[in-house]
Amino acid sequence: MHDWQYFFNHDRSNLNQSTYRIFEPEWKAEILHWFSRKDVDKKQKEDFIQALIDFDDSCGDFYRYRAYFFAAEALSQFPECSLGDAIASQVLKWSYAYFRQDKSDWQILPQPLVKAARKTLELTDRKRVIAAFVHLVHTTESRTVLRLAAEKLGEFDPGNKSAIAALKLLTPVIENKQTFCQTSQNPGEIPIGDETAIASLVQTIETILSEEICFFAIRDLVKIGVGNPTVIAALVNLMDTTLNKDNCCNAIAGLGQIGVGNQTAIAALVKFLEINQGDRICFDASQALWQIDPGNAAALKSLVYIVETSANAFFINRAATYLLEIEPENKTAIATLSKTLETSQSEGERLQAANSLLKVNSNNQIAINVLLELVKNLGQSPKDPYYTQCIAWEATRTLSQIDPSNKIAINALVDLIRTANDHYYLNLAVQDLGLLGAGNETAMVTLIELIASTKDDYLLCNAARSLEKIDPGNKVALSTLYQILDSNKDESERLYAAQNLIKIDPVNPKAIATLCQIRESNPYEYESILTDAVQNLEQLDSGNNLVKEKLNEVIPILIQFIQIFQQDDDNKNFHQYPTVQLSYESCLLDIANSLTKILQSEHSSQVVTTLKDYLSEQFYNNNSYRYEAVFNIIWHCAENMSYPDFSKAWHN
């Protein structure tokens, strides 16, 4: 079989009688082998390649691109093809964006096309790809394109002189804080132990006084210089000579990370503790010294000194807490933290002290009582609600850790729910009960009573969600959320009910339809909730009959959302919410991406027919993000449909 038309014979007037084996995965290996055969005439191969790159599918170019990429891949088996240079050059352009050296001639391409082009570059004739990249590196005026091309060229052809020269040209000179901080975001790219990089960074911390630059330089040195004598010496020198307290602390912290067992670092920190007396610096130095030399007497002595002499309660408790971590029976630390429980006016200090003491003795009743008190404080309308909420939650979590049954924490939350007058704190307690009360009868009864007695829909949502968490499938919880969706006219409360219902039943059509219909006053929050809900659908087992049945209801809802979702609806909020533009774009693209992963084969034809009109040039100019979202979906359909079926759907 020598005739290429056996694999590809396109007759636009009669697609069903045509041959499109090039689009059938099971034929790919055989066709590529055909190009490598010596007994096939070269003209046959040239004609086949020409037919592939000239193919006009008359339905959005989706199969034109597939045919072109097939031709490019065939070059790996037929490298002498006369069309090879032009093909490699075109695929390279598609792999980033279509551009010429004229900067004004840019066209952003859809991501599926870009990804397919990049994959094809890995599969086509390697020599031609390298040549195309070299040409691009030498001719582009864009520094962004130059960097991308040089990096990719270095991957295809390690040691390529053009790539090396381009990257050297792009290597930044550290002239100021902004430049250094921008170019120091990926220290993982610097090889560990690289002496050139180490020398450059050491010079930076020795000559530049900026705290921010020193911070980034020390961070990079720590990543690439573990145990390196040059790095350790530089950090010791900075610690001993700098007048900047932050730079000193950063140098000390760096020694604690890279100087394990290093006698130079140990001796330097011991000497530092002997001649310095400062709460923060001495604590940092003691901690670093213990990290690199566990059991060091100087570190213990310094921590005890801070506890006994410091006038700063924060540092006293910090030192005592660390002392208890490294020496659990340290009497000075236990006495100090016990005193904090009894005398401190700071909720944070009392929480930290209680946590530390309970790690040593989980039956410490004084510490337990303090935690219970901190939980109850949530209902007392404190001056700083957020801070008190965090304290109460941390206290609840600690109580649950020392009592696996969670009875102590649950009882504290139940008492708070029954006595709190403020709905804000009541909602927090209800949410916490949902996290800790699994299977607990008291928790269930409390939440059911609350649902029956409150008329606050927000509180109802939280109570229903928590009830379902501790008693999965609870009918009271589900019916409560359905009732809010059906009867409440407030968008924010319907949104919250739908969000909670989706957490219970990720593929609930009613909840997803509600999310698609709501135009919440805060579009960023609304679109984030919708996107998360749709992305969760990807995790479901589409082979499950119940899931599949619900997906059949949900998919048309999401397709309609892609069609009707308008940025204009949110324009009135643009100045109030500057993230509206980004939110709108990402929402469409994220939902389109999720749709490609849950789309059922039986929907493909209808999806193509419904969405194809959104790919017109006019639509691209007016709404490029909807264009790309639709392109992504239809590209997926094209990859999973035969060309005749796709064409029929397109022209339907």
JOTABEL-V400185 format. One record per pair of residues at least 24 apart in sequence whose C-alpha atoms are under 6 Angstrom apart, sorted by the first residue. I is the first residue (numbers start at 1). J is the second residue. If there is no record, write none. Layout:
# JOTABEL-V400185
i;j
I;J
I;J
This chain:
# JOTABEL-V400185
i;j
2;40
4;48
15;644
32;74
35;77
35;78
36;77
72;124
73;123
73;124
75;124
75;125
76;124
76;125
88;129
89;132
91;117
101;140
110;628
177;213
187;220
192;224
193;224
193;225
226;258
227;258
227;259
256;288
256;291
256;292
259;292
260;292
261;292
371;395
379;420
379;425
434;466
434;469
434;470
437;470
438;470
439;470
461;497
509;554
524;583
535;594
585;625
589;629
592;629
596;633
604;637
605;649
609;649
609;650
